[in-house]
Amino acid sequence: LAWAASMGLVLAVAALCVVVVRLLEPPSSGEDQILFVALATAFTAAHASIELVMFHHRAHLSFTRAGMIDVARGAAMLVAALIAGLGLIGSGPMVAAWTAGAVLVVALIACVPLGLATLRARPLAAIAGDFGRESGWLTCFYLTSASFSYATIFVVAVLLDDEAIASYGAAVRYMSFVYGPFPALMAVMRVRTSQEDLVDSPQLQLSMLASWVKRTLPPSVLVLGLAAAAAPLIIPAIDGGRYPDSVPIFQILLISALFQYATMPAPNLLMSQRRYELLAGVYAIAMPVHVAVLVAASPAGVIAVAAASVAVRIVEVMTVTYLATRGLPRGSGPALPHA
């Protein structure tokens, strides 16, 4: 059921993209755009399927198996990249097709055994619960939270010049190294906050959050502070000084990374408390506020836009953290198992 809902969402977005291409692109270039949408859809569907299987294994504390699947996916993409790098495939569509195909192969190997086991089970038992409502709120949360960085790029691209978007894009590229450990930490955090002892104890949830902040904040401040100090030396050496604004933008974005690492358990605790509507509502409200603040800051330049984006992000994560510390709402029970 979860896989079907994910694939339905991917296909719906793909259909919307095809409609937009047909309406906005001339017929001469429309076919190329549709081919890109098809390849991106195949890659996204395979990637989402692998993520779902990995989450299933993590929920059953099979971290080794989940890690092996993740490594296999990375290895498949690396093989496709090496083939392209050696010049064996030259065109952009062929590179995209090889990459999507490689991930699809891993998805089939990882998903088919679990899918067959699921068919032998009783899927109607899951449908009879609150899966649809909860998955809808969680989908809203994930879409809006993932849209924060893209909203900033969109505003910069629309309201500022090419140099601004290049500087911001370069800074975001360097931030990808900073956020490298984030997905793995978040996956483990989600499993831990779904376990029965935490679900049934608001006091233990608060203790866990406080312990995480105390343990994470000092090393995060140290590492990110070193990154901020080294940025004026390393970034110009990498890009040849072509994007000088990327240095202060990167340093500003590090502040957002610090708060996100320090408050990482908070969204997961709200999920464990089954307060999905509240979690999605915070992000749904924060997104238009975020865009409005970015537009208001755009006359001051790309650095001001980055600072405004980080300010809104800090308010958002601190709001979620505060709400998570309020404990389980009255009358709520244990979180539904995630498989």
C-alpha positions in Angstrom: 0.0 0.0 0.0 2.8 2.4 0.8 4.6 1.5 -2.4 1.4 2.0 -4.4 0.8 5.4 -2.8 4.4 6.5 -3.6 4.2 5.4 -7.2 0.9 7.1 -7.6 2.4 10.4 -6.4 5.4 10.0 -8.7 3.2 9.3 -11.7 0.9 12.2 -10.8 3.8 14.6 -10.7 5.2 13.1 -14.0 1.8 13.6 -15.7 1.7 17.2 -14.5 5.2 17.8 -15.9 4.1 16.4 -19.3 1.1 18.7 -19.3 3.3 21.7 -18.5 5.8 20.7 -21.3 3.0 20.5 -23.8 1.6 23.9 -22.8 4.9 25.8 -22.6 7.4 24.2 -24.9 7.3 24.3 -28.7 6.7 21.0 -30.5 10.3 20.9 -31.8 11.8 20.7 -28.3 8.8 19.2 -26.5 9.7 15.6 -27.3 13.1 16.0 -25.7 11.5 17.4 -22.6 9.1 14.6 -22.4 11.9 12.1 -22.7 13.6 13.8 -19.8 10.4 13.6 -17.7 10.1 9.9 -18.5 13.7 9.1 -17.5 13.4 11.2 -14.4 10.2 9.4 -13.5 11.8 6.0 -13.9 14.8 7.0 -11.8 12.5 8.6 -9.1 10.3 5.5 -9.0 13.2 3.2 -8.6 14.9 5.5 -6.0 11.6 5.7 -4.0 11.1 2.0 -4.1 14.7 1.4 -2.8 14.1 3.9 0.0 10.9 2.2 1.1 12.6 -1.2 1.2 15.5 0.3 3.2 13.1 1.9 5.6 11.4 -1.5 6.1 14.6 -3.2 7.0 15.6 -0.3 9.3 12.2 -0.6 11.0 13.1 -4.2 11.7 16.6 -3.2 12.9 18.2 -4.8 9.9 20.6 -1.9 9.4 23.2 -4.1 7.7 20.8 -5.2 5.0 19.6 -1.7 4.5 23.1 -0.5 4.2 24.0 -3.2 1.7 21.1 -2.1 -0.5 22.2 1.6 -0.2 25.7 0.6 -1.2 24.4 -1.4 -4.1 22.4 1.6 -5.4 25.5 3.8 -5.1 27.7 1.3 -6.8 25.2 1.0 -9.7 25.1 4.8 -10.2 28.9 4.9 -10.0 29.2 2.3 -12.8 26.8 4.4 -14.9 28.9 7.4 -14.2 32.2 5.6 -15.1 30.7 4.4 -18.4 29.8 8.0 -19.2 33.1 9.3 -18.0 35.0 6.9 -20.3 33.1 8.2 -23.2 31.3 4.9 -24.0 28.0 6.8 -24.0 28.0 10.4 -25.1 24.5 11.9 -25.3 22.7 13.3 -22.3 19.6 11.1 -22.7 21.8 8.0 -22.9 23.6 8.9 -19.7 20.2 9.5 -18.0 18.9 6.2 -19.4 21.9 4.2 -18.1 21.6 5.8 -14.7 17.9 5.2 -14.4 18.4 1.6 -15.7 21.1 0.9 -13.1 18.9 2.1 -10.3 15.9 0.1 -11.6 17.9 -3.1 -11.6 18.9 -2.6 -7.9 15.2 -1.7 -7.2 14.0 -4.9 -8.7 16.5 -7.1 -6.9 15.7 -5.4 -3.6 12.0 -5.0 -3.9 10.7 -8.2 -5.6 11.3 -10.5 -2.6 9.7 -8.1 -0.2 6.8 -7.6 -2.6 6.1 -11.3 -3.0 6.1 -11.6 0.8 3.7 -8.7 1.1 1.3 -10.3 -1.4 1.1 -13.4 0.8 0.1 -11.2 3.7 -3.2 -9.5 4.3 -2.8 -5.9 2.9 -6.4 -5.1 3.8 -5.4 -5.0 7.4 -3.3 -2.0 6.7 -6.0 -0.3 4.5 -8.5 -0.7 7.4 -6.4 1.6 9.6 -5.6 5.3 9.3 -2.8 4.7 6.7 -4.4 7.0 4.1 -4.9 10.0 6.3 -1.6 9.7 8.0 0.4 9.2 4.8 -1.4 12.2 3.3 -0.2 14.5 6.1 3.3 13.0 6.0 3.5 13.5 2.3 2.6 17.1 2.8 5.3 17.4 5.4 8.0 15.8 3.3 7.1 17.8 0.2 7.1 21.2 2.0 10.2 20.5 4.0 12.1 19.4 0.8 10.9 22.5 -1.0 12.6 25.0 1.3 16.0 25.0 -0.5 14.3 24.9 -3.9 12.1 27.8 -3.1 15.2 29.9 -2.4 16.8 28.9 -5.7 13.6 29.7 -7.5 13.3 33.2 -6.0 16.9 34.0 -6.7 16.6 32.8 -10.3 13.4 34.8 -10.9 14.3 38.1 -9.1 18.1 38.3 -9.3 20.7 37.9 -12.0 22.7 35.0 -13.3 25.7 35.8 -11.1 23.5 35.6 -8.0 22.0 32.2 -8.9 25.5 30.9 -9.8 26.8 32.0 -6.4 23.9 30.6 -4.5 24.1 27.3 -6.5 27.8 27.0 -5.7 27.2 27.5 -2.0 24.4 24.9 -2.0 26.8 22.5 -3.8 29.3 22.8 -1.0 26.5 22.4 1.6 25.9 18.9 0.1 29.1 17.8 1.8 27.9 19.3 5.1 24.6 17.4 4.9 26.2 14.1 3.8 25.6 12.3 7.1 22.1 13.7 7.5 20.0 11.0 5.7 21.7 8.1 7.6 21.3 9.8 10.9 17.7 10.7 10.2 16.9 7.1 9.2 18.3 5.7 12.5 16.6 8.5 14.4 13.2 7.6 12.9 13.6 3.9 13.9 14.7 4.8 17.5 11.8 7.3 18.0 9.3 4.7 16.8 10.2 2.1 19.4 7.7 1.4 22.2 9.7 2.8 25.1 9.9 6.2 23.6 6.4 6.3 22.1 4.8 5.6 25.5 6.9 8.0 27.6 6.9 11.8 27.0 9.5 12.1 29.8 11.8 9.8 27.9 11.2 11.7 24.7 12.2 15.0 26.4 15.2 13.3 27.9 16.3 12.0 24.5 15.9 15.3 22.9 17.9 17.1 25.6 20.6 14.5 25.5 20.9 14.7 21.7 21.3 18.5 21.8 23.9 18.3 24.5 25.9 15.6 22.7 25.5 17.1 19.2 25.9 20.8 19.7 29.6 21.0 20.8 31.0 18.9 18.0 28.6 20.5 15.5 29.7 24.0 16.5 33.4 22.9 16.3 33.1 21.2 12.9 30.9 23.8 11.3 32.9 26.6 12.8 36.0 25.2 11.2 34.2 24.9 7.9 33.1 28.5 8.1 36.7 29.6 9.0 38.2 27.6 6.1 35.6 28.6 3.5 37.4 31.9 2.5 40.5 29.8 1.7 39.1 26.6 0.2 36.2 27.8 -1.9 38.2 30.3 -4.0 40.8 27.7 -4.5 38.1 25.3 -5.8 36.2 27.7 -8.1 39.0 30.1 -8.9 37.3 33.0 -7.2 34.5 33.1 -9.9 31.8 33.3 -7.3 33.0 35.5 -4.3 29.5 35.7 -2.9 29.4 31.9 -2.4 31.7 32.2 0.6 29.4 34.4 2.8 26.4 32.5 1.5 28.0 29.2 2.5 28.9 30.5 5.9 25.3 31.7 6.5 23.9 28.4 5.4 26.1 26.6 7.9 24.0 28.3 10.7 20.9 26.6 9.3 22.8 23.2 9.2 23.8 23.7 12.9 20.2 24.1 14.0 19.0 21.2 11.8 21.6 18.8 13.2 20.9 20.0 16.8 17.1 19.5 16.5 17.1 16.4 14.4 14.9 14.3 16.7 12.1 16.8 16.9 10.1 16.0 13.7 10.6 12.3 14.4 9.2 12.7 17.9 6.1 14.5 16.5 5.6 11.5 14.1 5.9 9.1 17.0 3.3 11.1 18.9 1.1 10.7 15.8 0.7 14.5 15.5 1.0 14.4 11.8 -1.5 17.2 11.1 0.5 19.5 13.4 3.8 18.7 11.8 2.5 19.2 8.3 0.7 22.4 9.3 3.9 24.0 10.7 5.6 23.4 7.4 2.6 24.3 5.3 2.4 27.7 7.1 6.2 28.2 7.0 6.5 27.7 3.3 4.5 30.8 2.1 6.1 32.8 4.9 9.5 31.7 3.7 8.7 32.7 0.1 7.3 36.1 1.2 10.4 36.8 3.3 12.7 35.9 0.4 10.9 38.2 -2.0 11.1 41.0 0.6 14.8 40.4 1.0 15.7 40.1 -2.7 16.3 43.9 -3.4 19.2 43.7 -0.9 20.9 40.9 -2.9 21.6 37.2 -2.8 23.4 37.3 0.5 20.4 38.9 2.2 18.1 36.3 0.6 20.3 33.5 2.0 20.2 35.2 5.5 16.4 35.5 5.3 16.0 31.9 4.3 18.2 30.8 7.2 16.2 33.0 9.6 12.9 31.4 8.6 14.4 27.9 8.7 15.6 28.5 12.3 12.2 29.7 13.4 10.6 26.7 11.8 12.9 24.0 13.4 12.7 25.7 16.8 8.9 25.7 16.5 8.8 22.0 15.7 11.3 21.4 18.6 9.1 23.3 21.0 6.0 21.4 19.9 7.7 18.1 20.3 8.6 18.9 23.9 4.9 19.2 24.8 4.7 15.4 24.9 2.0 13.1 23.8 -1.4 14.7 23.3 -4.1 13.5 25.6 -5.8 10.3 24.5 -3.2 9.3 21.9 -1.8 5.8 21.8 1.3 4.2 20.5 2.4 5.1 17.0 1.4 2.7 14.3 4.2 0.3 13.3 6.1 1.3 10.1 7.0 -1.5 7.8 
